[in-house]
Amino acid sequence: MYNKPSGKQFVESVLELKEALESIYDINKEQDYVKNSGGLCDEKELRPPPQQHSLLEKIETGLLSENIFETVSLSSDSLFQRAVSVLHTSYLDSASEHGFQYTQVTFVKNDIFLNEYKTVYQQKQANNYTQEELQETYGFLLLETENQAKLICQRGLCVGSSAITTLGDPAKGVYISKYSDYLHPRPWYHGKSGYIVICNLIKGKVKFVSENYTTNYTRPSSGYDCHVAADANKVSHKTSHFRAFELTQYYLYELSDNTVIKRPRQICPYVIVAFQYREPKKMAAPTHGSILELSKNVLFSPWKGKLTVQGCVLCDITLWSTYGTVVPAQLPQDLDFKYVMKVSSLKERLPGAAFRKQNYLKQKVCCQDLCFDLYEVELSNKQGKNIDKLTEYIKNKQLAIIKCLEDRGVFHFTYIISLNTRT
């Protein structure tokens, strides 16, 4: 079972397992996960260009007031629909139209940002940028509260505000989403609400770059204004939510004499939209004893690889699913498990719905800001008897071995009998 956590992962040591498997692997405590910071300016020392000093002074002294916001009533059909139509035409998945409900629209008129935005356009035009490079497009940011959204519009989107690192150093540029329905690594769940900031932006000269998962972050490219993932054109609504989110980011930056500008001027907040996500109601699936019994004719294999424990290859592993061919995480070729936890402890800390097999017949389970996927595991090409020891032990002791993933998700490997078949 795979789930994406929020906050600390509580992983307990089970010393008996280490003894039973003759020190095949360690059992350690998992590290804390860091949440996305939400997109506000940090305190890093970065030199602004001279023309931005007056702006920074106004921002720091709080002179940018509520006067820059104009909330539109639902009765103002043309203005409300103009904002909503931007969101609708920027969906990656057309089915998103049935899930999002937009309840409030607030237009933003920040004259300082608008004037600087126009200045950037004119400067790039004078530097012989093509019409395609100067074309205005939209970017989208997800915020939890209205105050956070308004602060973005008052202070701007600043470097050091993102936890994403794959396209460029977040301390030297900013990340913003291309699609209005892929704003967060986790899939949407019923009842989720928040605020979307729609920004006008000029991508300028775009460089396609390979994803970089090391801590040696990709630097802004001289002569360019934006990094885009090399595989961005391969994304579709069938791509896993996390991968689609990651691959469809714009990484934007501004350099002045090789000095990073704290707030890239080619991004200008345009409107704030309040939303709530409603997942269509579905009929409950019949209860059966096994995933294989649930849907013998529509079983998919979204991933194959090797199962290892502390670097020791035990066997090949195949995941089987009843509701899709896409794994909702970036799984490595080798699943190397290092941690263990009692299933009873998992059940105490995770929603009960995650442990009911019938919930997974045709869909993932999302609740309490967590999303879960269930897979049947097929083990083959066994290397010795260690994997048999392991499966027998976790079955008898009701344990789950755990793999922590790069996307802040967690992969749980446990025996199927630990899942309820009752509603």
N, C-alpha and C positions, 0 to 999 in steps of 0.2 A: 504494500500500500504506500502511496506517495502523497505527502501533503506539504504545503508551503506554510512555514511557521510565521508568527509575529512575535518578536521579542526573544527571550532566552529559550534554548532547548534544554529540557531537564532530562539528563541521561544518567542513569544509576549504574554503579559498578556491580557486577555479579561475579564474584571471585570463583565460584564453583565452575563456571563455564570455562574459565581460563585453565583450571586444573583438568577438567574433563577432556579438553582438546589439546592438552599437553603443550601449552604456551604457543599455539598457532597464531594467536593475535593478542593485542593489548586491549584493555578496557579502560577508557579514559573519559574525562569530562569534556563535553562539547563547549566550544567558545560561544560567546554572545554574538548575536547578529546585529548588524547596524541597519537601522531603517533609513529610507530616503529622507533627506533633510527638508524637502518641501519647496526649495527654490528661492530662498531669500539671500540677500548679500551677507557674506561672512566678513570677518575682520582682517583678512589677509592684506598685507601691505602691497598694493599694486598702484602704479602711478597713472592717474587719469590724464588725458590730454588737457591742455590749458582751457579749452572751451567748455570742459565739463566741471570746472571748479564751482561755478555759480549753481549748477544743478546739485552737486554734492552738498553744498552749503545749505540749500533749501531742504534737501532730504534730511540731513542730519539735524537741522533745527526744527523740523516738523512743519515747514511752511507749505508743503503740498497737502491740501486739505480735502475734505469730502466734496468740495465743489467740483472736482473733476469727474464725479459719478452722477449718472442720470438713470434711475431705475424706471423701466418701461412697464406699464400695466398690461395685463393680458388683453385688455380691450383695444390696445394699440396694435391691431393686427399686422400692419405693414412692417413696423419696426421690430416687433417680436418675431415675426416669421422670417425677417431678413437675417436675424441672428441664428435662428434655429436652422434655416436652410444651409448656412455655412457648415453646421455640424452634420446635417444629413448628407450633404454632398462630399463629406470628408470621411465617411465610414469605409473601413476596409471590408467589413462584413455587412452585407445589405440587411441581414436579419436583425442587426442592432436597432433598426428603426422601430421594432416591436418591443424593445426592452427599455429604452430610455424615455423618461418623461421629464420635460423641461418646464420648470415652474416659475422662474424669474429671470429676467434679462436686465442687466445693468450695463449701459454704454459708458465707455471711458473716454474722456477728452483731456489728456495730459499734454498741454501745449508745449512743454519743454521737450518731451519725448518725440512729439510729432515734428517739431522743427528740426530736431537732430536727425530724425528718420529721413526727412526730406533732404537734409544736407548730405547725408551718406549717399542717397540716391544720386544727387547732383555730382558728388565727387567721383563716384564710380562711372557715371555717364561721361564725365570729362576724361576719365582714364580709359576710355574706349571699351567699356564693358558692352557685351552684346545685349540685344533686347531680351533674349532668353535668360541671360544672367541677371538682368535687372527686373525680371518679371516678379511681381508681388505674389506671395502665396500666404498660406496660413500655417500656424503651429499651435499646439494645444498643451496646456498644463493642467494637472489635476491637483486641487487643494481640498483640504478637509473642511475648512471653515470659511465663512465670508470675509472675516478679518484678514486671514492669510491671503486670500485672493486679492483683496484691496491693497494689501501691503505690496504685493508684486507689482500692481499697477502704479503705486506711488513711488516705489524704490527701483523698479525695473528688475529684470532677470540678470543676476550677477554671477560671475565665476565663483567656483567653490560651492555651488548650491546643489550638486547632483551626486548621487552614489554610483551612477553609471560611469564606467571607465573604458569601455571597449573601443570607442572610436577616437578618443582623445583625452588628454589630461583634464579632469574636471576643474583643476585649479587654474587652467588657462583658457577655458571656454565654457559654454553652456549647452545643455541638452534640452531639446524640445521635441514633442511627438508630432509625427506627420499626420497620423490618423486620429480622429476624434473619439473612436471607440477602443483604442489601444493606448491607454494613458498610464498603465500601471502593470508591473510584472504579473500580478495575480489576476485570474479571470474574475469577471463581475459576478456578484451573487445577489439574490433577491433581497431587496430592502436597502442596498448600498446607496448612499447619498453623498453629495459633495458639490464642489463648484469647479467649473471648467473656465479657465482664462483662455480666450481666443486671442492670438497675437498676429498682427501683420508682420511679415518678415521678407527680407530680400536675401536669398541664398548666395547670390554673387557667383564667384568661381568655385565650383564644386570639385572635390577630389574624392574618388572612391577608394576606400581603404579597407584592408583586411581587419577583422576583429582581433583585438589584442587583449588576451586574458592574463597577461603578466602584470607585475607591479611597475615595470618600466614603461610607463604610459606613452602613447603616441603624442608627439608634440604637434602644435599647430603648424601647418605647412605654409611656408613662405610663398606668397603669390596667390594664395587661395583664401577663401572666406568660410568654407563649410566642408566638413567631412560627412560622407554618407557610406553606409556599409556596402561592401562590394557585392554582397548577396541580397541586397534590398529588393531587387526586381524579382526574386524568387519567392517572395512572401505572398501568401494568399490567406483567405479566411480559414483554410484547412491547416495552416501552420499553427503549432502550439502557441498559446497566448503569450507565454514568456518570450519565445523566440521572435514572434511577430513584433512584440513591443520593443525588444532589443534591436532588431534589425531595421526598424523604421524610425529611428531617431535621427534628428539633425543635430550635428555638433557644430555650433557656430562660434566664431571668435573674431576679435578685431585686434590688429597689431598697429602700433605707431612707433616707427623706428625700432622695431623688434621688441618693443615693450607691450605687454599684455594690457589691454583696456579692461577695466573692471566690469563695466556694463556695456556689452556690444550694442552699438547704436542702431544696427540693422534689424532690431526686434522692437516692436512697439505694441503694447497691450491695447486691445481694441474693444473687447466686451467680456463681461462675466456672466456665465449662465449657471443657475442652480439646477440640479437634476436629481432624480431618483431612478434607480434601476429596478424594474419589475420583470422577473422571469415568468414566462407563461406557465400556467398550471398544467401539470401532466398527470395522467392516471397512474395510480400506483401499480407497480409491476407485480406479477405473481411471485410467490415465495417458492424457492427450490433449494436443494441441498448444495448445488455446485454451480459455479459460473458456467462450466461446460454444459451442464444440463439446462441452464437458462436459455442458451441460444447456440445450439450446435451448428446451425447453418450460417451464422453471421459472426464467426470468431475471427479476430484479426491479430496479427503479430506486428506490433509497432516498433519492436526493438529486439535485437539479439546481441549478445556479448559474452564476456567471461566473468565468472564470479570468483573473486579472490578475497582472502582474509589475511590482512597484514602482509600483502605482497605475495602470498602463496596461492597459486591457481588451483582451485578445487574442481571446477567443471565449467562447461558452457551453460549459459542461461538464456532462455527465451521468454519474453513477456507476451501474454495473450489477453486480449480485451474484447468485450462484446459490443463496444460502441464507438470504435474509431481506430484509425491507423496511425495516429499522431501521439507521440509521448509528450506530456506537458512540461518537459524539463530537458535540459541539455545533459543527457546521460553520457558519461565517458564510455569508451569501449570496454574498459575493465571496471566492474563494480567492486571496489575494494572496501569491505566493511571493517570498521574498527571499533564500533561502539555497540552496546547492548542495553536493553531495557526490558523490564517486566511488562507484559501485556496489560496486566492489571493497573500498572502505573500510567500506561498510555491511555487507558480508558478513563482514568480519573482526570486527565489533563486535556483530553480531546472530546469534541461533541459526540454524543451517543450515535447520531446519524451516520457517522463515519464507520461504525462497526456493524452496519446492517447490510448484508450482501445484496438484498433485493433493490436497494437504492441505486446500485451501480449498473443496472441492466442496460440502460440506454443513455446514461449521462453521468457526469462527475457529480460529486456531492459538495455543495458549498454552503457553509454556515459559520457564523461567528467570525467573519473575516478570514476564514481558512477555506482552502479547496482541496479535495481529496480525489484520487483516482485509484481504482482497484484493478490489479492484474493477476491472472493465474500464471504461475511460474512453472516452466518446464526445464528440468535439469537433464543434461546429457553429457556424453564424453567425460565421464567422471575420472578424476586423477586420484587413484587410490581410494581409501575408505573414509577419508576425513569428512567429506560432504555428507555421507550417511550418518556419521557420528553427530555432525552438527544438526541435521534436520531432526534426528531422533531426540536430541537433547532439547532443542527449542520446543519441540512438540510436547515432551513430557513436563518440562519446566515452565511452559507457557511464556516464552521469551520472544523478543523481536530483536534482530540485529539491524543496525542502522548505518546508513550512508548519508553524510551531509553533502549537499550538492552546491555547485557554484552559484546557483540562482537563489540561494537562501532557502531552498526546499530540503526536504528530508525524505529519503527512501527507506521504508520499513519492510523488512523481510521477515515474515512470520508464518506460522502454520494456519491453514484456512479454518481449522476447527475453532479458532479463537474468535471468529466473527459470528454475530447473532444471525439467526434466520427468522427471528420474530420481529414484528412491527413494533 
